Amino acid sequence: MSVRANLRRYFVATRPFALFSSASLALTGGVIAMRFYAGLTPASIGITLIAVVGLSLFLAAENVFDDYVDTAKGVDVPGAPRTVYSPHGLYSLGMSVEELRNYSLALLGAGSALVVATAVAFDRPLLPLFLLMGLPLIFLYPVPKGFKHTGTGEIDVFLMGVLMVVGTAYAVSGVVSLREVVLSLPPTIITTSVLLADNMRDYEWDRAHGVRTLPVKVGMRTASAIYAALVIASLVTPVIILWPWGLLSLAVTPLAVYSILIVVGARRVPLGMAVRFRFYAVMALTVAYLVALSLPFRA
């Protein structure tokens, strides 16, 4: 296999489509820091871009580790949703179980090295603490009795989202406050809804194979209500915390409502189209929120 083909194989194994969430969270943190503390400077832009790369490495490590654990434990087998809906490291890309494990650790090492280098280069002594808080959220998600198997995966994603935004804002500005936590809520909530939608998609398989995700524990009707509530909250929260520019988020309402109808099963469309609509809704809301954050307002 050529070097180019091998690099492509490793890139696809990270689920690059999913890395948009880590990039959007890093950009949110960077924009918050630049808007309130650091200003728009080459250094603040550069650190934000470093955070985009670093957080993408961590999410990629989690995605590959998830494949490794689920494959080793027999959850991911031919025909499982994870092997059908997107390329799987083992079944689609020809990687061994050991290769998945080592690749995940390599991605984690690269991300950790970037955190340490940033902490030293820009005098951000708390960055390693953010790393230590984030590691359990990454590696306790797929393991037996971890977040995924106890119906608390959405809580894991929510906490990680807040940590990513606040950590990036700190890396850019050197400041940690409650403001960053509050301003992290809209993108974190919509990111959490993405995981819930995926778990709803996999409901039948997970229930049959003893994977106790949130939809399996509470049932699809309740999960549908939670999903709708999360999406609506991600539209309304910016209006509350970023008045008046947060009203921009409401422009995404038609797309978001259609996404809700698809996920809860009120509207039947092919899976590929459903995934695209969810992605478009998340992307549109993220862009609207970043624009609102960039505009002058009284906080």
C-alpha positions as semicolon CSV with decimal commas, in nm:
position;residue;x (nm);y (nm);z (nm)
1;M;0,000;0,000;0,000
2;S;0,135;0,343;-0,096
3;V;0,215;0,606;0,163
4;R;-0,067;0,823;0,030
5;A;-0,319;0,541;0,052
6;N;-0,201;0,454;0,403
7;L;-0,234;0,815;0,519
8;R;-0,583;0,831;0,374
9;R;-0,674;0,508;0,554
10;Y;-0,557;0,646;0,887
11;F;-0,736;0,975;0,827
12;V;-1,067;0,806;0,743
13;A;-1,038;0,591;1,058
14;T;-1,068;0,906;1,272
15;R;-1,421;0,969;1,138
16;P;-1,326;1,310;0,991
17;F;-1,692;1,403;0,946
18;A;-1,726;1,398;1,326
19;L;-1,421;1,620;1,382
20;F;-1,627;1,925;1,284
21;S;-1,764;1,931;1,639
22;S;-1,420;1,964;1,799
23;A;-1,323;2,236;1,551
24;S;-1,644;2,430;1,619
25;L;-1,594;2,408;1,995
26;A;-1,235;2,528;1,966
27;L;-1,341;2,817;1,742
28;T;-1,610;2,910;1,993
29;G;-1,357;2,925;2,274
30;G;-1,119;3,128;2,063
31;V;-1,384;3,378;1,958
32;I;-1,499;3,419;2,322
33;A;-1,141;3,491;2,432
34;M;-1,080;3,735;2,147
35;R;-1,413;3,912;2,198
36;F;-1,375;3,971;2,572
37;Y;-1,006;3,947;2,661
38;A;-0,733;3,904;2,403
39;G;-0,854;4,097;2,098
40;L;-0,806;3,996;1,738
41;T;-0,428;3,951;1,719
42;P;-0,198;3,714;1,530
43;A;-0,120;3,536;1,859
44;S;-0,486;3,482;1,953
45;I;-0,569;3,358;1,604
46;G;-0,266;3,129;1,607
47;I;-0,349;2,976;1,946
48;T;-0,709;2,922;1,836
49;L;-0,589;2,732;1,530
50;I;-0,355;2,528;1,749
51;A;-0,656;2,443;1,967
52;V;-0,854;2,335;1,659
53;V;-0,577;2,091;1,571
54;G;-0,526;1,974;1,929
55;L;-0,893;1,912;2,007
56;S;-0,937;1,735;1,675
57;L;-0,651;1,503;1,770
58;F;-0,821;1,424;2,102
59;L;-1,159;1,358;1,941
60;A;-0,991;1,145;1,675
61;A;-0,819;0,948;1,953
62;E;-1,156;0,893;2,121
63;N;-1,320;0,780;1,796
64;V;-1,045;0,529;1,720
65;F;-1,038;0,408;2,081
66;D;-1,414;0,359;2,064
67;D;-1,367;0,134;1,758
68;Y;-1,087;-0,052;1,935
69;V;-1,287;-0,125;2,250
70;D;-1,610;-0,214;2,070
71;T;-1,423;-0,444;1,833
72;A;-1,227;-0,613;2,111
73;K;-1,544;-0,662;2,317
74;G;-1,748;-0,797;2,025
75;V;-1,988;-0,502;2,001
76;D;-1,865;-0,402;1,656
77;V;-1,909;-0,706;1,432
78;P;-2,004;-0,726;1,064
79;G;-2,355;-0,586;1,032
80;A;-2,334;-0,363;1,339
81;P;-2,446;-0,003;1,273
82;R;-2,094;0,129;1,325
83;T;-1,967;-0,097;1,043
84;V;-2,251;-0,007;0,807
85;Y;-2,297;0,369;0,831
86;S;-1,934;0,480;0,803
87;P;-1,591;0,326;0,734
88;H;-1,473;0,112;1,025
89;G;-1,103;0,083;1,104
90;L;-1,108;-0,299;1,114
91;Y;-1,386;-0,402;0,877
92;S;-1,359;-0,130;0,613
93;L;-0,999;-0,009;0,633
94;G;-0,812;-0,329;0,712
95;M;-0,656;-0,219;1,042
96;S;-0,595;-0,477;1,314
97;V;-0,729;-0,443;1,668
98;E;-0,376;-0,373;1,792
99;E;-0,329;-0,113;1,520
100;L;-0,645;0,066;1,631
101;R;-0,520;0,071;1,990
102;N;-0,175;0,199;1,897
103;Y;-0,315;0,460;1,661
104;S;-0,547;0,590;1,932
105;L;-0,256;0,620;2,174
106;A;-0,045;0,797;1,909
107;L;-0,321;1,051;1,847
108;L;-0,356;1,105;2,222
109;G;0,019;1,152;2,254
110;A;0,027;1,408;1,974
111;G;-0,260;1,604;2,127
112;S;-0,104;1,592;2,473
113;A;0,232;1,711;2,339
114;L;0,056;2,004;2,173
115;V;-0,110;2,097;2,503
116;V;0,220;2,086;2,693
117;A;0,401;2,284;2,422
118;T;0,128;2,550;2,425
119;A;0,134;2,569;2,805
120;V;0,511;2,630;2,804
121;A;0,527;2,859;2,499
122;F;0,243;3,089;2,607
123;D;0,270;3,058;2,988
124;R;-0,061;2,879;3,042
125;P;0,011;2,664;3,352
126;L;-0,349;2,543;3,387
127;L;-0,359;2,376;3,045
128;P;-0,221;2,044;3,174
129;L;-0,501;2,047;3,432
130;F;-0,757;2,076;3,152
131;L;-0,585;1,780;2,987
132;L;-0,606;1,571;3,306
133;M;-0,976;1,652;3,343
134;G;-1,043;1,560;2,981
135;L;-0,864;1,224;2,968
136;P;-1,124;1,033;3,175
137;L;-1,400;1,180;2,957
138;I;-1,223;1,044;2,649
139;F;-1,126;0,698;2,763
140;L;-1,410;0,611;2,999
141;Y;-1,672;0,655;2,729
142;P;-1,662;0,318;2,546
143;V;-1,524;0,084;2,813
144;P;-1,754;-0,165;2,994
145;K;-1,946;0,017;3,270
146;G;-1,827;0,345;3,117
147;F;-2,042;0,635;2,999
148;K;-2,168;0,463;2,683
149;H;-2,279;0,148;2,864
150;T;-2,451;0,325;3,152
151;G;-2,666;0,563;2,951
152;T;-2,457;0,866;3,045
153;G;-2,269;0,916;2,718
154;E;-2,455;1,241;2,652
155;I;-2,340;1,375;2,989
156;D;-1,984;1,283;2,893
157;V;-2,010;1,472;2,564
158;F;-2,168;1,773;2,733
159;L;-1,892;1,797;2,996
160;M;-1,623;1,751;2,733
161;G;-1,779;2,025;2,519
162;V;-1,775;2,273;2,804
163;L;-1,417;2,175;2,887
164;M;-1,307;2,221;2,525
165;V;-1,457;2,570;2,495
166;V;-1,334;2,690;2,835
167;G;-0,991;2,533;2,782
168;T;-0,947;2,697;2,443
169;A;-1,060;3,035;2,578
170;Y;-0,804;3,000;2,858
171;A;-0,529;2,902;2,613
172;V;-0,596;3,216;2,410
173;S;-0,653;3,465;2,692
174;G;-0,507;3,316;3,011
175;V;-0,844;3,383;3,180
176;V;-1,090;3,135;3,335
177;S;-1,434;3,253;3,446
178;L;-1,799;3,154;3,462
179;R;-1,861;3,361;3,149
180;E;-1,687;3,105;2,928
181;V;-1,891;2,825;3,084
182;V;-2,220;3,002;3,009
183;L;-2,116;3,098;2,655
184;S;-2,011;2,738;2,585
185;L;-2,368;2,609;2,627
186;P;-2,521;2,648;2,276
187;P;-2,251;2,461;2,078
188;T;-2,213;2,207;2,357
189;I;-2,586;2,135;2,365
190;I;-2,611;2,087;1,988
191;T;-2,302;1,861;1,994
192;T;-2,467;1,651;2,266
193;S;-2,775;1,616;2,048
194;V;-2,561;1,463;1,771
195;L;-2,452;1,175;1,995
196;L;-2,810;1,121;2,112
197;A;-2,931;1,104;1,751
198;D;-2,661;0,845;1,673
199;N;-2,764;0,639;1,974
200;M;-3,128;0,659;1,865
201;R;-3,026;0,537;1,520
202;D;-2,851;0,237;1,680
203;Y;-3,131;0,166;1,928
204;E;-3,238;-0,176;1,803
205;W;-2,884;-0,310;1,771
206;D;-2,770;-0,173;2,106
207;R;-3,074;-0,310;2,287
208;A;-3,023;-0,654;2,134
209;H;-2,654;-0,659;2,229
210;G;-2,676;-0,525;2,583
211;V;-2,537;-0,178;2,515
212;R;-2,728;0,040;2,760
213;T;-2,720;0,377;2,586
214;L;-2,962;0,649;2,693
215;P;-3,231;0,557;2,436
216;V;-3,211;0,193;2,545
217;K;-3,253;0,291;2,910
218;V;-3,535;0,545;2,871
219;G;-3,703;0,428;2,550
220;M;-3,728;0,590;2,209
221;R;-4,025;0,813;2,292
222;T;-3,844;0,977;2,582
223;A;-3,519;0,992;2,384
224;S;-3,705;1,169;2,102
225;A;-3,838;1,427;2,347
226;I;-3,489;1,482;2,490
227;Y;-3,345;1,523;2,140
228;A;-3,609;1,782;2,047
229;A;-3,547;1,966;2,375
230;L;-3,171;1,977;2,313
231;V;-3,208;2,117;1,963
232;I;-3,465;2,376;2,073
233;A;-3,242;2,473;2,368
234;S;-2,948;2,525;2,132
235;L;-3,165;2,770;1,934
236;V;-3,310;2,958;2,231
237;T;-3,005;2,978;2,460
238;P;-2,811;3,220;2,235
239;V;-3,110;3,457;2,242
240;I;-3,095;3,463;2,623
241;I;-2,721;3,496;2,672
242;L;-2,631;3,707;2,367
243;W;-2,923;3,946;2,332
244;P;-2,989;4,087;2,077
245;W;-2,745;3,925;1,836
246;G;-2,837;3,579;1,964
247;L;-3,158;3,618;1,764
248;L;-2,947;3,516;1,464
249;S;-2,972;3,158;1,585
250;L;-3,347;3,159;1,522
251;A;-3,278;3,183;1,149
252;V;-3,175;2,818;1,172
253;T;-3,516;2,715;1,310
254;P;-3,663;2,566;0,988
255;L;-3,357;2,348;0,933
256;A;-3,345;2,248;1,299
257;V;-3,716;2,158;1,310
258;Y;-3,681;1,946;0,997
259;S;-3,384;1,771;1,158
260;I;-3,598;1,697;1,465
261;L;-3,876;1,551;1,251
262;I;-3,625;1,322;1,078
263;V;-3,456;1,201;1,396
264;V;-3,779;1,131;1,586
265;G;-3,916;0,941;1,288
266;A;-4,194;1,182;1,193
267;R;-4,034;1,228;0,852
268;R;-3,884;0,933;0,663
269;V;-3,578;1,003;0,450
270;P;-3,276;0,794;0,346
271;L;-3,010;0,768;0,614
272;G;-2,754;0,963;0,412
273;M;-2,995;1,254;0,377
274;A;-3,080;1,240;0,748
275;V;-2,713;1,264;0,842
276;R;-2,660;1,552;0,601
277;F;-2,953;1,748;0,742
278;R;-2,825;1,701;1,097
279;F;-2,482;1,820;0,988
280;Y;-2,626;2,122;0,806
281;A;-2,830;2,218;1,112
282;V;-2,527;2,192;1,342
283;M;-2,306;2,384;1,099
284;A;-2,563;2,660;1,045
285;L;-2,622;2,704;1,417
286;T;-2,247;2,712;1,483
287;V;-2,189;2,980;1,220
288;A;-2,482;3,189;1,347
289;Y;-2,353;3,162;1,703
290;L;-1,997;3,254;1,610
291;V;-2,124;3,560;1,423
292;A;-2,336;3,660;1,724
293;L;-2,037;3,619;1,953
294;S;-1,829;3,843;1,729
295;L;-2,072;4,133;1,731
296;P;-2,072;4,399;2,006
297;F;-2,317;4,343;2,289
298;R;-2,354;4,411;2,659
299;A;-2,273;4,100;2,869
